[in-house]
């Protein structure tokens, strides 16, 4: 693997980015514009009905965010003209053929000019409607690949997946592809076309029966979990992402393709500044709930590794992979995570949370300090179910437990005991595979990429992605948790 300068590679290149308003996509766009202002153009594909609404989304959700503050400072009064020159908005939707590009002139322009396509469009909701997840995560991958084959000067397609397409595998999980139709549990009959037809038939039946939109949504969510579980995946998100990988691996032909599989993506480690994050992401829900005094326990293997990786390191891996594999018809997959090279465990996360919110407590709506205590970690789902049942029984009897916020929270949300248990347990079941995950993600390919980049001409001080450089205590205490408070809780 011979790598040249990353900055040189980006110069005069045209890149199509799908899912442009997403968390990683925004970091990718900001990084490219900041480090290589001589990039030719970035086409940003985003869902919008027309150019006016697309422009509004650009201003409100991308360039108008605090993420771009350093870029604004660098360009000063010329920022808007710089953005107008470098970014081209493309209203579209990957769940449709030809990405639903209505403007044929623009479509031909993109096909003739694009050097690299970065597919970041996805729905990451574990409990997504099956029809929506299948349309974006699976068929969307197919449509992006088909479009990529029409791009006459394309050097590479970078498809961003997730490491958790592995399901609940244990031990060392290799950077291997998933063969078309292969399930995780050995069940035969997995067929993407059949899944698409099944969804269409269920939707038609529900509509004929006069089901409400709410009922259709619930049914589609249930079907997503059911179909995922049938073939060994724990939720709709990772199942449909795995199907998307299968399509790309089967249909890519000689097209240069790289699949990047991040683990749990967290706030930025260093660039454009430490701690930027958007939305409550996976483990952050535990941190936020604890800081607000609403989390007294959670089920988990306290000794288990949870694989976290800062977002800027994911983006840097994607960028360096471009240099390594442009015009190379390789079959390559990169795990981007920390579980092998620099593991952090759930007891670390618990301790960081206790220490942080004890010394820097949040305030509630009334301005009063939220007092936090130790968290009970239950080492099995059975013990958690028992715990929850007892708490609910006491709640309904009107007993005042030590954690009043816990009681008020659930008393306000749910009136029926059975419904309470069902809703809470559905959420816990969605996260259970990750709270009790006992796999480590082998990153041999990623490590080879890092070594080749360091030996070659890549500017590794700018495009760093070695998780070994992270001091987890410093990161969580001084970067990540403060970032959540500043950018999410505001």
C-alpha positions as CSV (number, residue, x, y, z in Angstrom):
1,X,0.0,0.0,0.0
2,X,1.7,3.2,-1.2
3,X,0.1,6.4,0.1
4,X,0.8,9.9,-1.0
5,X,-0.1,13.3,0.6
6,X,-3.7,13.5,1.6
7,X,-3.8,17.2,0.9
8,X,-2.5,16.6,-2.6
9,X,-5.1,13.9,-3.2
10,X,-8.0,16.2,-2.2
11,X,-6.8,19.1,-4.3
12,X,-9.1,19.7,-7.3
13,X,-11.2,16.7,-6.5
14,X,-15.0,16.5,-6.7
15,X,-16.8,14.5,-4.0
16,X,-20.4,13.5,-3.7
17,X,-21.6,13.2,-0.1
18,X,-24.9,11.5,0.7
19,X,-26.7,12.0,3.9
20,X,-25.1,15.5,4.1
21,X,-27.0,16.6,7.2
22,X,-25.9,13.7,9.3
23,X,-23.4,13.8,12.2
24,X,-20.4,12.2,10.4
25,X,-21.2,13.9,7.1
26,X,-21.0,17.4,8.5
27,X,-17.7,16.6,10.2
28,X,-16.4,15.2,6.9
29,X,-17.5,18.2,4.9
30,X,-16.0,20.7,7.5
31,X,-12.7,18.8,7.6
32,X,-12.3,18.7,3.8
33,X,-13.1,22.4,3.4
34,X,-10.8,23.5,6.3
35,X,-7.7,21.4,5.4
36,X,-7.9,21.7,1.7
37,X,-9.7,24.8,0.5
38,X,-8.5,24.0,-3.0
39,X,-10.9,21.0,-3.3
40,X,-12.9,21.5,-6.5
41,X,-16.4,20.9,-5.3
42,X,-18.5,18.9,-2.8
43,X,-21.9,17.8,-4.0
44,X,-24.2,17.5,-0.9
45,X,-27.1,15.1,-1.4
46,X,-29.9,15.8,1.1
47,X,-33.6,15.3,1.4
48,X,-35.4,18.4,0.2
49,X,-38.4,19.1,-2.0
50,X,-36.5,21.9,-3.9
51,X,-33.4,24.1,-3.9
52,X,-35.0,26.6,-1.6
53,X,-35.7,24.1,1.2
54,X,-32.2,22.5,0.4
55,X,-30.6,25.9,1.0
56,X,-32.5,26.3,4.2
57,X,-31.3,22.9,5.4
58,X,-27.7,23.8,4.5
59,X,-27.8,27.1,6.5
60,X,-29.7,25.7,9.5
61,X,-28.3,22.2,9.8
62,X,-24.8,22.3,8.3
63,X,-22.9,25.5,7.8
64,X,-25.0,27.3,10.4
65,X,-23.9,24.9,13.2
66,X,-21.2,25.7,15.7
67,X,-19.1,22.9,14.0
68,X,-18.2,25.4,11.3
69,X,-17.1,28.3,13.6
70,X,-13.4,27.7,12.9
71,X,-13.9,27.7,9.2
72,X,-15.9,30.9,9.5
73,X,-13.1,32.5,11.5
74,X,-10.5,31.4,8.9
75,X,-12.5,32.9,6.0
76,X,-14.0,35.9,7.7
77,X,-16.2,38.0,5.4
78,X,-15.4,35.6,2.5
79,X,-17.1,32.6,4.2
80,X,-20.4,32.8,2.4
81,X,-18.8,33.2,-1.0
82,X,-16.3,30.3,-0.3
83,X,-19.2,28.0,0.7
84,X,-21.2,29.0,-2.4
85,X,-18.2,28.2,-4.6
86,X,-17.3,24.9,-3.0
87,X,-20.7,23.4,-2.0
88,X,-23.3,22.3,-4.5
89,X,-26.7,21.3,-3.0
90,X,-28.4,18.3,-4.5
91,X,-32.0,17.6,-3.5
92,X,-32.4,13.9,-3.6
93,X,-33.1,10.6,-1.8
94,X,-31.1,7.4,-1.9
95,X,-34.1,5.3,-1.3
96,X,-35.1,5.9,-5.0
97,X,-33.3,5.0,-8.2
98,X,-30.9,7.6,-9.6
99,X,-31.0,9.1,-6.1
100,X,-34.3,10.7,-7.1
101,X,-32.4,13.5,-8.9
102,X,-35.1,15.4,-10.9
103,X,-32.7,17.8,-12.5
104,X,-31.3,15.8,-15.5
105,X,-28.6,18.4,-16.2
106,X,-27.4,18.3,-12.7
107,X,-27.4,14.5,-12.7
108,X,-25.2,14.4,-15.8
109,X,-22.9,17.0,-14.3
110,X,-22.4,14.9,-11.2
111,X,-21.9,11.7,-13.2
112,X,-19.2,13.3,-15.4
113,X,-17.4,15.3,-12.6
114,X,-17.4,13.1,-9.4
115,X,-14.1,11.6,-8.3
116,X,-15.3,10.0,-5.0
117,X,-18.7,9.2,-3.6
118,X,-19.0,9.0,0.2
119,X,-22.3,7.2,1.2
120,X,-23.2,8.4,4.7
121,X,-26.9,8.4,4.3
122,X,-28.6,6.1,6.8
123,X,-31.3,5.8,9.4
124,X,-29.6,4.8,12.7
125,X,-32.7,4.3,14.7
126,X,-32.6,0.8,16.3
127,X,-36.4,0.7,16.3
128,X,-37.0,2.1,12.9
129,X,-39.9,1.2,10.6
130,X,-38.9,-1.8,8.5
131,X,-40.0,-0.2,5.3
132,X,-38.0,3.0,6.0
133,X,-34.8,1.2,7.2
134,X,-35.0,-1.2,4.2
135,X,-35.5,1.6,1.8
136,X,-32.5,3.7,3.1
137,X,-30.0,1.3,4.6
138,X,-30.4,-1.6,2.1
139,X,-32.0,-0.5,-1.1
140,X,-30.3,2.9,-0.7
141,X,-26.9,1.2,-0.8
142,X,-28.0,-0.5,-4.1
143,X,-29.1,2.8,-5.6
144,X,-25.9,4.6,-4.6
145,X,-23.8,1.8,-6.1
146,X,-25.8,1.8,-9.3
147,X,-25.3,5.6,-9.5
148,X,-21.6,5.2,-8.8
149,X,-21.3,2.9,-11.8
150,X,-22.6,5.7,-14.1
151,X,-19.9,8.2,-12.9
152,X,-17.3,8.1,-15.7
153,X,-14.3,9.3,-13.7
154,X,-15.1,7.8,-10.3
155,X,-12.0,6.6,-8.4
156,X,-13.7,5.2,-5.3
157,X,-17.0,4.6,-3.5
158,X,-16.7,4.8,0.3
159,X,-19.7,3.1,2.0
160,X,-20.1,3.8,5.7
161,X,-21.7,0.9,7.6
162,X,-21.4,-0.1,11.3
163,X,-19.2,-2.7,13.1
164,X,-22.4,-4.0,14.7
165,X,-23.5,-5.8,11.5
166,X,-21.8,-8.6,13.4
167,X,-24.9,-9.0,15.6
168,X,-24.0,-10.5,18.9
169,X,-20.9,-12.4,17.9
170,X,-18.4,-13.1,20.6
171,X,-14.6,-13.1,20.6
172,X,-12.5,-11.4,18.0
173,X,-14.6,-10.2,15.1
174,X,-12.8,-10.1,11.8
175,X,-13.0,-7.4,9.1
176,X,-14.8,-9.9,6.8
177,X,-17.6,-9.3,4.3
178,X,-21.1,-10.8,4.5
179,X,-22.0,-13.1,1.8
180,X,-25.3,-12.5,0.0
181,X,-28.2,-14.4,1.8
182,X,-26.0,-15.6,4.7
183,X,-27.7,-15.3,8.1
184,X,-26.0,-15.0,11.4
185,X,-27.9,-17.9,12.9
186,X,-27.8,-20.4,10.0
187,X,-31.4,-19.9,9.1
188,X,-31.8,-20.3,5.3
189,X,-33.9,-18.2,2.9
190,X,-32.7,-14.7,3.5
191,X,-33.6,-12.9,0.3
192,X,-33.5,-9.1,-0.1
193,X,-36.0,-9.0,-2.9
194,X,-38.4,-11.2,-0.9
195,X,-38.0,-8.9,2.1
196,X,-38.9,-5.9,-0.1
197,X,-42.0,-7.8,-1.5
198,X,-43.0,-8.8,2.1
199,X,-43.0,-5.2,3.2
200,X,-45.1,-4.1,0.2
201,X,-47.6,-6.8,0.9
202,X,-47.9,-6.0,4.6
203,X,-48.3,-2.3,3.9
204,X,-51.0,-3.0,1.3
205,X,-52.9,-5.3,3.7
206,X,-52.7,-2.7,6.5
207,X,-54.0,0.0,4.2
208,X,-56.9,-2.2,3.0
209,X,-57.8,-2.9,6.6
210,X,-58.1,0.8,7.3
211,X,-55.2,0.9,9.7
212,X,-54.2,4.3,11.0
213,X,-50.8,5.8,10.4
214,X,-49.9,5.2,14.0
215,X,-50.9,1.5,13.7
216,X,-49.0,1.1,10.4
217,X,-45.9,2.7,12.1
218,X,-46.1,0.3,15.0
219,X,-46.6,-2.7,12.8
220,X,-43.7,-1.8,10.6
221,X,-41.5,-1.4,13.7
222,X,-42.5,-4.8,15.0
223,X,-41.9,-6.4,11.6
224,X,-38.4,-4.9,11.5
225,X,-37.4,-6.5,14.8
226,X,-39.1,-9.8,13.8
227,X,-37.3,-10.1,10.5
228,X,-34.0,-9.1,12.1
229,X,-34.4,-11.7,14.9
230,X,-35.4,-14.4,12.4
231,X,-32.0,-14.3,10.8
232,X,-29.9,-13.6,13.9
233,X,-29.6,-9.8,14.1
234,X,-30.7,-8.0,17.2
235,X,-32.4,-5.0,15.6
236,X,-33.7,-3.4,12.4
237,X,-30.8,-1.0,12.0
238,X,-27.9,-3.5,12.0
239,X,-29.9,-6.0,10.0
240,X,-30.7,-3.6,7.2
241,X,-27.1,-2.3,7.2
242,X,-25.8,-5.8,6.9
243,X,-28.1,-6.4,3.9
244,X,-26.7,-3.2,2.4
245,X,-23.2,-4.5,2.7
246,X,-24.3,-7.7,1.0
247,X,-25.6,-5.8,-2.0
248,X,-22.5,-3.8,-2.4
249,X,-20.2,-6.8,-2.1
250,X,-22.2,-8.8,-4.7
251,X,-22.9,-6.0,-7.2
252,X,-19.8,-3.9,-7.1
253,X,-18.0,-5.6,-9.9
254,X,-14.7,-3.9,-10.7
255,X,-15.8,-0.6,-9.0
256,X,-13.3,0.4,-6.3
257,X,-15.2,0.2,-3.0
258,X,-14.2,0.6,0.6
259,X,-16.5,-0.3,3.5
260,X,-15.9,1.5,6.7
261,X,-17.4,0.1,9.9
262,X,-17.3,2.5,12.9
263,X,-18.2,1.2,16.3
264,X,-19.9,3.6,18.8
265,X,-19.2,7.0,17.5
266,X,-18.6,9.7,20.1
267,X,-17.8,13.4,20.2
268,X,-14.8,14.9,18.4
269,X,-11.4,14.2,20.0
270,X,-9.5,17.1,18.6
271,X,-10.8,18.7,15.4
272,X,-12.2,21.1,14.5
273,X,-12.3,21.4,18.3
274,X,-12.7,18.8,21.1
275,X,-16.1,17.6,22.3
276,X,-18.5,18.6,19.4
277,X,-21.4,16.2,19.3
278,X,-25.0,16.3,18.0
279,X,-27.9,14.5,19.6
280,X,-28.0,11.8,22.3
281,X,-26.0,9.0,20.8
282,X,-26.1,5.4,22.3
283,X,-24.1,5.4,25.5
284,X,-24.8,9.2,25.9
285,X,-28.4,8.3,26.8
286,X,-27.0,6.7,30.0
287,X,-24.8,9.7,30.7
288,X,-27.6,12.2,30.2
289,X,-30.1,10.1,32.3
290,X,-27.7,9.8,35.1
291,X,-26.7,13.4,35.1
292,X,-30.4,14.4,35.3
293,X,-30.9,12.1,38.3
294,X,-33.2,9.7,36.3
295,X,-30.9,6.7,36.2
296,X,-30.5,4.6,39.3
297,X,-29.6,1.4,37.6
298,X,-28.9,-0.2,34.3
299,X,-28.3,-3.8,33.1
300,X,-24.8,-4.5,31.8
301,X,-21.7,-6.7,32.0
302,X,-19.7,-4.2,34.0
303,X,-16.4,-5.8,32.9
304,X,-17.4,-5.7,29.2
305,X,-15.6,-3.5,26.7
306,X,-17.8,-0.9,25.0
307,X,-16.1,0.1,21.8
308,X,-16.1,3.9,21.5
309,X,-14.3,6.0,18.8
310,X,-14.3,9.8,18.4
311,X,-16.1,11.0,15.3
312,X,-13.0,12.9,13.9
313,X,-11.0,9.7,13.9
314,X,-13.7,7.9,11.9
315,X,-13.7,10.7,9.3
316,X,-9.9,10.7,9.1
317,X,-9.9,7.0,8.5
318,X,-12.4,7.5,5.6
319,X,-10.2,10.2,4.1
320,X,-6.9,8.2,4.3
321,X,-8.7,5.1,2.8
322,X,-9.4,7.3,-0.2
323,X,-5.7,7.8,-0.9
324,X,-5.0,4.1,-0.3
325,X,-7.7,2.7,-2.5
326,X,-8.5,5.2,-5.3
327,X,-8.7,3.3,-8.6
328,X,-7.9,0.0,-6.7
329,X,-10.6,-2.7,-7.2
330,X,-9.9,-4.2,-3.7
331,X,-12.3,-5.9,-1.4
332,X,-11.5,-4.1,1.8
333,X,-13.3,-3.4,5.1
334,X,-12.1,-1.2,7.9
335,X,-13.2,-1.6,11.5
336,X,-12.8,1.8,13.2
337,X,-12.9,1.3,16.9
338,X,-10.9,1.0,20.1
339,X,-11.7,-2.4,21.6
340,X,-8.5,-4.1,20.6
341,X,-6.0,-1.3,20.6
342,X,-7.2,0.8,23.6
343,X,-10.2,-0.8,25.3
344,X,-12.5,1.1,27.8
345,X,-15.1,-0.8,30.0
346,X,-18.5,-0.1,31.4
347,X,-17.2,0.3,34.9
348,X,-15.0,3.1,33.6
349,X,-18.0,4.8,32.1
350,X,-19.9,4.4,35.4
351,X,-17.0,5.8,37.4
352,X,-16.5,8.8,35.0
353,X,-20.2,9.7,35.3
354,X,-20.3,9.5,39.1
355,X,-17.1,11.6,39.4
356,X,-18.1,14.2,36.9
357,X,-21.7,14.9,38.0
358,X,-20.7,14.8,41.7
359,X,-18.2,17.6,41.2
360,X,-20.2,19.4,38.4
361,X,-23.9,18.7,39.0
362,X,-26.6,19.7,36.6
363,X,-29.5,21.9,37.6
364,X,-33.1,21.0,37.0
365,X,-35.8,23.3,35.5
366,X,-36.3,25.0,38.9
367,X,-32.6,25.8,39.0
368,X,-31.9,23.3,41.8
369,X,-28.8,21.2,41.9
370,X,-29.4,17.6,40.8
371,X,-27.9,15.2,43.3
372,X,-26.6,12.0,41.9
373,X,-25.5,8.8,43.7
374,X,-24.0,5.5,42.9
375,X,-25.6,3.5,40.1
376,X,-26.6,-0.1,40.6
377,X,-25.4,-2.2,37.7
378,X,-27.4,-5.4,37.2
379,X,-25.4,-8.2,35.6
380,X,-28.3,-10.0,33.9
381,X,-31.6,-9.2,32.2
382,X,-33.5,-11.4,34.7
383,X,-32.2,-9.4,37.6
384,X,-33.1,-6.2,35.8
385,X,-36.7,-7.4,35.1
386,X,-37.1,-8.3,38.8
387,X,-35.7,-4.9,39.8
388,X,-38.1,-3.0,37.5
389,X,-41.1,-5.0,38.6
390,X,-40.4,-4.2,42.2
391,X,-39.9,-0.5,41.5
392,X,-43.1,-0.3,39.6
393,X,-45.1,-2.1,42.2
394,X,-43.8,0.2,44.9
395,X,-44.5,3.2,42.6
396,X,-48.1,2.2,42.1
397,X,-48.6,1.7,45.8
398,X,-47.5,5.3,46.3
399,X,-44.4,4.6,48.2
400,X,-41.8,7.4,48.2
401,X,-38.5,5.8,47.2
402,X,-35.2,7.5,47.7
403,X,-35.0,8.5,44.1
404,X,-38.1,10.8,43.8
405,X,-37.2,11.8,40.3
406,X,-37.4,8.2,39.1
407,X,-40.9,7.9,40.5
408,X,-42.1,11.2,39.1
409,X,-40.6,10.4,35.7
410,X,-42.4,7.2,35.3
411,X,-45.6,8.2,37.0
412,X,-46.0,11.1,34.6
413,X,-45.3,9.0,31.5
414,X,-47.2,5.8,32.1
415,X,-50.5,5.0,33.7
416,X,-50.8,1.3,33.2
417,X,-48.3,-1.1,34.8
418,X,-48.2,-3.6,32.0
419,X,-47.8,-0.8,29.4
420,X,-44.9,0.6,31.5
421,X,-43.1,-2.6,31.6
422,X,-43.6,-3.3,27.9
423,X,-42.3,0.1,26.8
424,X,-39.3,0.1,29.1
425,X,-38.4,-3.5,28.4
426,X,-38.6,-2.8,24.6
427,X,-36.0,0.0,25.0
428,X,-33.8,-2.2,27.2
429,X,-34.1,-5.1,24.8
430,X,-33.0,-2.8,21.9
431,X,-29.8,-1.8,23.9
432,X,-29.3,-5.2,25.6
433,X,-27.0,-6.6,22.8
434,X,-24.6,-3.7,23.4
435,X,-24.8,-3.6,27.2
436,X,-23.8,-7.3,27.3
437,X,-21.6,-7.4,24.1
438,X,-18.6,-9.7,24.5
439,X,-16.9,-9.1,21.1
440,X,-13.8,-7.3,20.2
441,X,-13.5,-5.7,16.7
442,X,-10.3,-6.8,15.0
443,X,-8.8,-3.8,13.3
444,X,-5.9,-5.4,11.4
445,X,-6.8,-3.7,8.1
446,X,-7.2,-0.3,9.8
447,X,-3.8,-0.8,11.6
448,X,-2.1,-1.7,8.3
449,X,-3.6,1.5,6.8
450,X,-2.4,3.6,9.7
451,X,1.2,2.2,9.4
452,X,1.2,2.6,5.6
453,X,0.0,6.2,6.0
454,X,2.6,7.0,8.6
455,X,5.4,5.6,6.5
456,X,4.1,7.3,3.3
457,X,3.3,10.9,2.6
458,X,0.0,11.3,4.6
459,X,0.0,14.2,7.0
460,X,-0.8,12.1,10.2
461,X,-0.8,15.1,12.5
462,X,-3.9,16.3,10.5
463,X,-5.4,12.9,9.6
464,X,-4.8,11.0,12.9
465,X,-6.9,7.9,13.7
466,X,-4.9,5.9,16.2
467,X,-7.2,5.1,19.2
468,X,-4.0,4.4,21.2
469,X,-3.5,8.1,21.6
470,X,-6.7,8.5,23.6
471,X,-6.5,8.9,27.4
472,X,-10.1,7.7,28.1
473,X,-10.3,9.3,31.6
474,X,-9.2,12.7,30.2
475,X,-11.5,12.3,27.1
476,X,-14.6,11.5,29.1
477,X,-14.0,13.9,32.0
478,X,-12.7,16.9,30.0
479,X,-14.0,16.5,26.5
480,X,-17.0,14.1,25.9
481,X,-19.2,14.8,28.9
482,X,-18.6,18.6,28.8
483,X,-19.4,18.4,25.1
484,X,-22.7,16.6,25.7
485,X,-23.7,19.3,28.3
486,X,-22.6,22.2,26.0
487,X,-23.9,21.0,22.6
488,X,-26.7,18.6,23.4
489,X,-28.2,19.8,26.8
490,X,-27.1,23.4,26.0
